[in-house]
Amino acid sequence: MQTLLLIIRREYLSRVTRRSFILGTLLTPLAFAALIAIVGVIFQYESDQTQRIAILDEGNVLKGVIKDENNLYFSFEEGPLDTLRKNLPETDYDALLYLPAIDDLMSNRLRAYYYSDDQPTPDVELMLRDRISGAVRDYKIDALNIERRQLEALDTRIELEPEPLTDNGADATRFTSAIAAAIGLGMGFIMYLTVFIYGVMVMRSVMEEKTSRIVEVMISSVKPFQLMLGKIIGVGGVGLTQVAVWAVLIPLLAGLAQLIFGIDPSNNPMLDSQSADFNPDDTQAMISMAMAEVASINWWMVLPLFILYFLGGFFIYSSLFAAVGSAIGDDTGEGQALTIPITIPVILALYIMIAVIQAPNSSLATWSSIFPLFSPIVMPARLAFGPPTWEVIVSLLVMIGFSLFLIWFAGRIYRVGILMYGKRASFKEIAKWLFVRE
């Protein structure tokens, strides 16, 4: 045990004290915060191109509705359309907007014309369509003598509010599913990235020690199985350390970035233009309800289980990667064929996780959460949805048992492959190593 602890300590400290690890751990949250700031600024960016648009409104529909905004300046003109079009290049106007008179109030289609040598940009086109549509609607209401309050009462926004059937049922809000899906998707992706990245790190470490023949010196003092297990646990500790630092720094720096750059997620021009039923006054209440929903999740259960699944998934895939790393010879290219059977379950688990987010209680979700090659990625994505207790227990027991088996399995391969040089390792050859006596 003392020898194993020394190996773990060596693997852990040799990595966390590296400049690359420290810079990667600190710069990744900074890069993430910078990305949020840049994306926020981009979405809030408004064109600085100044345009002057002449409007010919035959039905007097747009007056009082279209006003100067966002470097767009409008001016209503009178006269024949052909004359205005002909004289437009000689004026200061960049375009002519022509809205013909509305002949049929019952028609739900109306065509406006935009005369210019340059096509309207998407933001200008979107704004014009939105303003014209609102103006035509108000014009028809007045022309048809419709009571505005009665008409507005027809536009009903439905909010589905979940309620428990019994007193013992779990209470929820309309944000419960969305918040759980977002948290599950985030946890699933974290599992996918960390398990894959640090599993490959174990494989590369084994390959480096084998090709440099340092392992020959180490094997003289420790058993191959102890060396492999210590390497896996040490690198796993590195992964947990980095994930823990990111879990603190990324939300903190992301929040600071929004405050420093004045980014308001609710102030999105695309959202305001495309969502007719969006009420900006409800934004603060919606954010408060969403934060309350996040706080109501049983994090004392979710976080420990997330760590257990992280460790289980890491041991499963790191053991396989360590076995592959020991089997690779001087030609590192041959490792690609050996790693394909390992990467396929990881990629499949990622796609299954995305499907499970939409149906967390389906048969696919249940069985993929129990299958040990998928459960470290799929089950963390379901934790925020509150899966049945028996599924979590069975999934943990199967995963722990399978990880112990794979550690033994990988150890049988590692003890032979780590000292095997000059011979290409095929799957058939690796299978023979399992039965080699010590």
Backbone torsions as a table, in degrees:
resi	resn	phi	psi	omega
1	MET	NA	-38.5	178.9
2	GLN	-63.6	-39.5	177.8
3	THR	-64.4	-41.6	179.5
4	LEU	-62.8	-42.0	179.2
5	LEU	-64.5	-36.4	177.1
6	LEU	-64.2	-40.2	178.8
7	ILE	-65.8	-44.5	179.2
8	ILE	-60.3	-45.7	-179.4
9	ARG	-61.3	-42.6	179.8
10	ARG	-63.5	-46.6	-178.8
11	GLU	-64.4	-38.6	-177.6
12	TYR	-70.6	-53.5	-175.8
13	LEU	-67.6	-34.1	-179.6
14	SER	-65.4	-20.9	-178.6
15	ARG	-99.3	-44.2	-177.0
16	VAL	-71.4	-18.5	178.6
17	THR	-92.3	-3.7	177.9
18	ARG	-70.6	145.6	178.9
19	ARG	-63.6	-36.3	-179.5
20	SER	-64.0	-38.4	179.4
21	PHE	-67.8	-45.2	-178.4
22	ILE	-63.4	-45.6	179.3
23	LEU	-64.8	-43.1	179.4
24	GLY	-63.2	-39.4	-179.4
25	THR	-67.3	-37.8	-177.6
26	LEU	-86.4	-36.1	-175.9
27	LEU	-78.4	-28.2	179.6
28	THR	-60.2	-49.3	175.3
29	PRO	-61.2	-36.4	177.6
30	LEU	-64.4	-41.1	178.0
31	ALA	-65.3	-38.7	178.9
32	PHE	-64.3	-43.6	178.6
33	ALA	-65.3	-40.5	177.8
34	ALA	-63.0	-38.3	178.0
35	LEU	-62.8	-43.6	178.4
36	ILE	-61.4	-43.3	-179.6
37	ALA	-64.4	-44.1	-178.5
38	ILE	-64.9	-44.8	179.1
39	VAL	-63.1	-41.5	178.8
40	GLY	-62.5	-43.3	178.9
41	VAL	-65.0	-39.1	179.3
42	ILE	-63.2	-43.9	-178.2
43	PHE	-70.3	-27.1	179.1
44	GLN	-91.2	-1.6	-177.9
45	TYR	-69.9	136.4	176.4
46	GLU	-117.1	141.6	-175.9
47	SER	-60.2	137.5	177.3
48	ASP	-96.4	10.8	179.0
49	GLN	-81.2	122.5	-179.6
50	THR	-86.1	130.2	179.5
51	GLN	-133.2	140.1	174.7
52	ARG	-114.3	125.1	-174.9
53	ILE	-122.9	125.4	174.1
54	ALA	-86.3	142.8	-177.1
55	ILE	-122.2	126.9	172.1
56	LEU	-111.9	105.8	-173.9
57	ASP	-115.4	99.4	-175.3
58	GLU	-70.5	-27.8	-178.0
59	GLY	-101.6	8.7	-177.8
60	ASN	51.0	47.1	-179.0
61	VAL	-91.0	-34.1	-169.5
62	LEU	-93.8	-13.7	-178.1
63	LYS	-62.9	131.8	-178.3
64	GLY	84.8	-6.4	-178.9
65	VAL	-106.8	-49.0	178.8
66	ILE	-88.0	121.6	-179.8
67	LYS	-127.0	163.7	178.9
68	ASP	-63.5	133.2	178.7
69	GLU	-164.8	150.8	173.4
70	ASN	50.8	48.5	178.5
71	ASN	63.7	20.6	174.4
72	LEU	-111.2	127.2	-177.1
73	TYR	-122.5	128.0	-174.7
74	PHE	-113.9	149.3	177.3
75	SER	-146.4	128.5	-179.8
76	PHE	-84.5	133.6	-177.9
77	GLU	-120.7	158.9	176.8
78	GLU	-122.3	154.6	176.9
79	GLY	125.7	174.0	-179.7
80	PRO	-65.0	146.5	-179.7
81	LEU	-62.4	-43.9	-177.3
82	ASP	-61.8	-38.1	179.8
83	THR	-67.4	-43.2	179.2
84	LEU	-63.6	-41.1	178.5
85	ARG	-64.0	-39.9	-177.6
86	LYS	-69.4	-37.5	-176.3
87	ASN	-89.7	-5.0	-175.3
88	LEU	-59.0	-42.9	179.9
89	PRO	-62.0	-22.1	-178.6
90	GLU	-88.0	-3.8	-179.3
91	THR	-104.1	-178.6	178.9
92	ASP	-86.6	1.2	-177.3
93	TYR	-79.4	146.5	176.9
94	ASP	-94.8	-20.6	-177.3
95	ALA	-159.5	164.2	176.6
96	LEU	-125.4	123.4	177.3
97	LEU	-103.0	120.8	-176.7
98	TYR	-117.1	122.7	177.0
99	LEU	-119.3	109.9	-179.8
100	PRO	-68.9	163.7	179.1
101	ALA	-65.3	148.5	-179.5
102	ILE	-88.1	110.2	-179.3
103	ASP	-86.8	-37.9	-176.7
104	ASP	-115.7	106.3	-179.0
105	LEU	-68.2	-19.6	-177.6
106	MET	-89.4	-5.8	179.5
107	SER	-77.7	140.2	179.7
108	ASN	-103.2	17.4	177.8
109	ARG	-130.9	135.7	178.9
110	LEU	-147.6	135.4	-176.8
111	ARG	-112.5	124.4	173.2
112	ALA	-104.8	154.5	-174.6
113	TYR	-119.5	135.3	-178.8
114	TYR	-119.0	106.2	-176.8
115	TYR	-97.4	118.8	177.9
116	SER	-170.5	151.9	175.5
117	ASP	-72.8	-21.3	178.5
118	ASP	-105.9	137.8	177.5
119	GLN	-67.3	143.6	177.3
120	PRO	-67.0	139.4	177.4
121	THR	-67.9	156.0	-177.2
122	PRO	-56.2	-38.6	-178.8
123	ASP	-69.1	-37.2	177.7
124	VAL	-68.3	-44.0	179.4
125	GLU	-61.9	-41.7	179.9
126	LEU	-64.2	-42.7	-180.0
127	MET	-65.4	-43.8	-179.7
128	LEU	-63.4	-45.5	179.0
129	ARG	-60.8	-39.8	-178.8
130	ASP	-66.9	-44.7	-178.8
131	ARG	-68.1	-42.4	179.7
132	ILE	-64.4	-41.9	-179.8
133	SER	-60.8	-44.1	178.6
134	GLY	-65.6	-39.3	180.0
135	ALA	-66.6	-41.8	178.6
136	VAL	-64.4	-38.8	178.7
137	ARG	-61.8	-47.6	179.2
138	ASP	-64.5	-37.5	178.9
139	TYR	-63.2	-43.9	180.0
140	LYS	-67.2	-36.1	178.7
141	ILE	-61.4	-44.7	179.8
142	ASP	-70.6	-40.0	-177.9
143	ALA	-68.0	-35.7	179.4
144	LEU	-86.8	-0.4	178.2
145	ASN	56.4	48.9	179.3
146	ILE	-96.6	139.1	176.6
147	GLU	-68.7	118.9	-173.8
148	ARG	-64.9	-40.5	-178.6
149	ARG	-65.3	-38.7	178.1
150	GLN	-66.9	-38.6	-179.8
151	LEU	-68.0	-41.5	179.0
152	GLU	-65.7	-27.3	179.0
153	ALA	-68.3	-19.9	178.7
154	LEU	-73.7	-26.4	180.0
155	ASP	-82.4	89.7	-175.7
156	THR	-104.0	125.6	177.1
157	ARG	-93.4	120.1	-176.3
158	ILE	-92.2	129.6	174.6
159	GLU	-120.5	117.4	-179.4
160	LEU	-83.8	112.2	-177.3
161	GLU	-105.0	109.6	179.3
162	PRO	-69.5	140.7	177.5
163	GLU	-135.5	142.3	179.1
164	PRO	-68.8	145.7	179.3
165	LEU	-76.5	-36.3	-179.7
166	THR	-121.1	172.2	179.9
167	ASP	-66.3	-26.5	-179.4
168	ASN	-87.7	-5.5	-178.1
169	GLY	-72.3	155.6	-178.8
170	ALA	-77.9	128.1	178.0
171	ASP	-79.6	147.3	-177.4
172	ALA	-149.5	165.6	175.8
173	THR	-120.8	178.3	-179.3
174	ARG	-70.4	-10.9	177.7
175	PHE	-92.8	-7.4	-172.4
176	THR	-59.0	-50.9	-176.4
177	SER	-65.1	-42.1	-178.6
178	ALA	-65.5	-44.3	179.5
179	ILE	-65.0	-43.9	179.5
180	ALA	-62.6	-39.7	179.2
181	ALA	-65.0	-42.0	179.7
182	ALA	-64.7	-44.8	179.4
183	ILE	-65.9	-43.4	179.3
184	GLY	-62.3	-41.5	179.4
185	LEU	-64.8	-41.2	178.6
186	GLY	-64.5	-44.3	-179.8
187	MET	-66.5	-37.8	178.9
188	GLY	-64.5	-42.8	179.0
189	PHE	-67.0	-37.8	176.8
190	ILE	-61.2	-43.2	178.1
191	MET	-62.2	-44.7	-178.9
192	TYR	-59.9	-48.1	-176.1
193	LEU	-69.2	-47.4	-175.2
194	THR	-68.9	-43.0	-179.9
195	VAL	-62.6	-42.7	-178.0
196	PHE	-70.7	-45.8	-176.4
197	ILE	-64.8	-47.8	-176.2
198	TYR	-78.0	-24.4	171.5
199	GLY	-64.5	-43.6	176.4
200	VAL	-65.1	-34.2	177.5
201	MET	-61.7	-41.1	176.7
202	VAL	-62.0	-44.5	-179.4
203	MET	-61.8	-43.7	-179.5
204	ARG	-66.1	-36.7	178.4
205	SER	-64.1	-42.8	177.9
206	VAL	-63.6	-43.9	-179.8
207	MET	-61.9	-42.4	-179.5
208	GLU	-63.4	-43.9	-179.7
209	GLU	-68.1	-31.0	179.7
210	LYS	-74.3	-47.5	-177.4
211	THR	-67.7	-31.2	177.6
212	SER	-84.5	-5.6	178.5
213	ARG	64.3	18.3	173.1
214	ILE	-66.7	-31.0	-176.8
215	VAL	-62.7	-27.5	179.8
216	GLU	-63.5	-36.8	177.3
217	VAL	-71.3	-40.2	-178.2
218	MET	-69.1	-36.1	-179.1
219	ILE	-65.4	-24.8	178.8
220	SER	-68.8	-17.2	-178.1
221	SER	-110.9	-26.2	-178.1
222	VAL	-132.0	161.4	177.2
223	LYS	-78.1	148.7	179.8
224	PRO	-56.7	-39.2	-178.7
225	PHE	-65.1	-40.4	178.0
226	GLN	-63.9	-40.2	179.4
227	LEU	-63.4	-44.2	179.7
228	MET	-65.3	-46.6	-178.0
229	LEU	-64.8	-41.4	178.6
230	GLY	-63.8	-37.8	178.3
231	LYS	-65.2	-42.9	-179.5
232	ILE	-64.5	-46.6	-178.2
233	ILE	-66.8	-40.5	-179.7
234	GLY	-63.2	-45.9	178.5
235	VAL	-67.1	-34.6	176.3
236	GLY	-62.7	-39.2	175.1
237	GLY	-62.8	-37.0	176.2
238	VAL	-62.3	-43.7	179.4
239	GLY	-62.8	-43.5	178.6
240	LEU	-63.6	-39.3	179.3
241	THR	-62.2	-45.7	-178.9
242	GLN	-66.6	-42.2	178.8
243	VAL	-63.2	-40.2	179.3
244	ALA	-63.8	-42.7	178.4
245	VAL	-64.7	-42.7	179.4
246	TRP	-64.5	-38.0	-178.7
247	ALA	-62.0	-26.9	178.7
248	VAL	-89.4	-45.5	-172.0
249	LEU	-76.9	-39.0	-175.2
250	ILE	-62.4	-51.0	177.5
251	PRO	-62.8	-37.3	-178.5
252	LEU	-65.0	-50.1	-178.5
253	LEU	-69.5	-33.7	177.3
254	ALA	-64.4	-41.2	176.7
255	GLY	-65.3	-40.5	177.9
256	LEU	-64.6	-38.6	178.9
257	ALA	-61.8	-40.2	179.1
258	GLN	-66.9	-37.1	179.4
259	LEU	-70.9	-44.1	-176.4
260	ILE	-64.9	-44.2	-176.7
261	PHE	-90.8	2.4	177.7
262	GLY	63.3	37.9	-177.7
263	ILE	-84.6	123.1	176.8
264	ASP	-112.8	110.2	-177.9
265	PRO	-58.0	-27.5	-178.6
266	SER	-80.1	-16.1	-178.9
267	ASN	-90.9	73.2	-177.1
268	ASN	-119.8	112.0	-177.8
269	PRO	-57.5	-37.1	-179.6
270	MET	-65.7	-37.8	179.9
271	LEU	-68.1	-40.9	-178.6
272	ASP	-67.3	-33.5	-175.7
273	SER	-82.8	-32.7	-172.3
274	GLN	-94.4	-17.8	-177.1
275	SER	-109.5	101.3	-176.5
276	ALA	-68.9	-31.1	-177.2
277	ASP	-94.5	12.0	-179.5
278	PHE	-80.1	126.7	-179.3
279	ASN	-111.2	107.1	-178.6
280	PRO	-59.2	-25.1	-179.7
281	ASP	-66.8	-22.5	-179.3
282	ASP	-87.4	-3.7	-172.9
283	THR	-61.9	-47.8	-176.8
284	GLN	-63.0	-40.2	179.0
285	ALA	-66.2	-39.2	179.1
286	MET	-65.1	-41.2	178.3
287	ILE	-64.1	-41.4	179.4
288	SER	-63.4	-42.1	178.7
289	MET	-66.4	-38.7	178.4
290	ALA	-65.2	-41.9	177.8
291	MET	-64.8	-38.3	176.7
292	ALA	-64.7	-35.5	178.6
293	GLU	-67.7	-39.5	177.1
294	VAL	-62.9	-43.1	-179.3
295	ALA	-67.3	-25.8	-178.1
296	SER	-77.8	-12.2	178.3
297	ILE	-68.1	140.3	-178.6
298	ASN	-76.2	80.9	-177.2
299	TRP	-68.2	-24.7	177.5
300	TRP	-65.8	-20.0	174.4
301	MET	-98.1	-40.5	-174.2
302	VAL	-66.3	-48.2	-175.3
303	LEU	-65.8	-46.5	175.9
304	PRO	-60.5	-39.3	177.9
305	LEU	-66.4	-36.9	177.6
306	PHE	-61.1	-41.8	178.7
307	ILE	-65.3	-40.6	178.7
308	LEU	-63.0	-43.0	179.6
309	TYR	-70.7	-32.6	175.0
310	PHE	-61.9	-47.1	-179.7
311	LEU	-65.6	-42.4	179.9
312	GLY	-62.9	-47.2	178.6
313	GLY	-65.0	-37.7	179.2
314	PHE	-64.9	-44.5	179.7
315	PHE	-64.2	-38.6	-179.1
316	ILE	-63.1	-54.8	-173.7
317	TYR	-79.5	-31.9	177.4
318	SER	-66.7	-36.0	176.8
319	SER	-62.4	-43.3	179.0
320	LEU	-66.8	-42.1	178.6
321	PHE	-65.8	-36.4	178.1
322	ALA	-65.2	-40.6	177.9
323	ALA	-63.6	-41.9	178.3
324	VAL	-65.1	-42.4	178.9
325	GLY	-60.9	-35.9	178.6
326	SER	-72.6	-24.3	-177.5
327	ALA	-86.6	-15.0	-178.3
328	ILE	-79.6	134.5	179.5
329	GLY	-90.9	-147.4	-179.5
330	ASP	-68.1	-29.2	178.6
331	ASP	-86.3	100.0	-177.6
332	THR	-68.5	-17.9	179.2
333	GLY	-64.1	-25.8	-179.5
334	GLU	-70.8	-13.0	179.0
335	GLY	-70.4	-20.9	-179.2
336	GLN	-62.6	-42.1	179.6
337	ALA	-66.8	-33.3	-178.1
338	LEU	-77.4	-27.0	-178.3
339	THR	-85.8	-14.7	-179.6
340	ILE	-58.0	-46.4	178.6
341	PRO	-62.4	-20.3	179.0
342	ILE	-85.4	-40.7	-176.3
343	THR	-73.8	-27.8	-178.9
344	ILE	-60.8	-48.6	177.5
345	PRO	-60.9	-34.6	179.6
346	VAL	-64.8	-44.4	-179.6
347	ILE	-67.8	-41.0	177.4
348	LEU	-61.8	-41.2	179.2
349	ALA	-61.6	-35.9	178.5
350	LEU	-63.9	-46.0	179.7
351	TYR	-68.1	-38.1	176.4
352	ILE	-62.9	-39.6	179.3
353	MET	-59.3	-42.9	179.8
354	ILE	-62.4	-39.7	177.8
355	ALA	-69.6	-36.4	-177.4
356	VAL	-69.0	-31.1	178.1
357	ILE	-57.0	-36.1	-178.3
358	GLN	-80.1	-25.3	179.5
359	ALA	-139.5	76.9	-172.5
360	PRO	-70.6	-11.8	-179.1
361	ASN	-114.5	17.2	-179.7
362	SER	-77.4	170.5	177.2
363	SER	-63.7	-38.1	176.9
364	LEU	-60.1	-42.1	179.5
365	ALA	-64.3	-41.7	-177.5
366	THR	-64.4	-52.5	-174.3
367	TRP	-74.6	-33.8	176.6
368	SER	-71.9	-23.4	176.3
369	SER	-76.7	-18.3	179.2
370	ILE	-95.7	-34.2	-179.8
371	PHE	-62.4	121.3	-167.7
372	PRO	-65.4	-25.6	178.5
373	LEU	-76.8	-20.0	179.6
374	PHE	-104.0	-31.2	-171.3
375	SER	-57.7	-37.0	-179.5
376	PRO	-62.5	-20.5	179.4
377	ILE	-104.2	-37.9	-174.8
378	VAL	-78.3	-46.2	-175.6
379	MET	-64.1	-41.8	176.0
380	PRO	-57.5	-30.5	177.7
381	ALA	-70.4	-19.5	-179.9
382	ARG	-95.8	-11.4	-172.1
383	LEU	-61.0	-38.3	-179.5
384	ALA	-67.5	-19.8	178.7
385	PHE	-85.5	-5.6	-179.8
386	GLY	69.2	62.9	179.1
387	PRO	-65.7	160.0	179.0
388	PRO	-56.2	145.0	-176.0
389	THR	-62.1	-38.2	-176.8
390	TRP	-65.9	-32.8	178.5
391	GLU	-67.5	-40.4	179.0
392	VAL	-65.0	-43.7	-179.0
393	ILE	-64.2	-48.3	-179.8
394	VAL	-62.2	-41.9	-179.8
395	SER	-62.0	-43.4	179.1
396	LEU	-64.0	-45.0	-178.5
397	LEU	-63.6	-44.0	179.5
398	VAL	-64.9	-42.4	-178.9
399	MET	-65.0	-43.7	179.9
400	ILE	-64.3	-45.6	178.6
401	GLY	-61.9	-41.6	-179.3
402	PHE	-69.4	-37.3	178.5
403	SER	-66.0	-38.8	176.6
404	LEU	-63.9	-40.5	177.9
405	PHE	-63.9	-42.9	-178.7
406	LEU	-68.5	-33.0	175.7
407	ILE	-62.7	-44.0	176.3
408	TRP	-64.6	-43.1	-179.5
409	PHE	-61.7	-47.3	-179.6
410	ALA	-67.2	-33.9	178.4
411	GLY	-63.6	-36.1	178.0
412	ARG	-65.0	-36.7	178.4
413	ILE	-75.8	-41.0	-175.4
414	TYR	-62.1	-42.3	-174.4
415	ARG	-63.5	-26.5	178.6
416	VAL	-95.0	-45.9	-173.8
417	GLY	-68.4	-28.8	-175.3
418	ILE	-67.1	-22.6	179.7
419	LEU	-111.1	13.4	-179.2
420	MET	-98.0	119.5	-178.4
421	TYR	-125.1	153.0	171.1
422	GLY	71.9	14.0	-179.5
423	LYS	-136.1	130.5	179.8
424	ARG	-72.5	126.6	-177.3
425	ALA	-92.8	113.5	174.5
426	SER	-96.6	171.6	178.0
427	PHE	-63.6	-34.6	177.8
428	LYS	-66.0	-41.2	179.6
429	GLU	-66.7	-41.4	179.3
430	ILE	-63.7	-38.3	178.2
431	ALA	-61.6	-33.2	178.8
432	LYS	-68.4	-30.6	-177.9
433	TRP	-64.7	-25.0	-178.6
434	LEU	-64.0	-24.8	-174.2
435	PHE	-108.6	9.5	176.6
436	VAL	-75.9	128.9	179.1
437	ARG	-79.8	151.4	180.0
438	GLU	-76.9	NA	NA
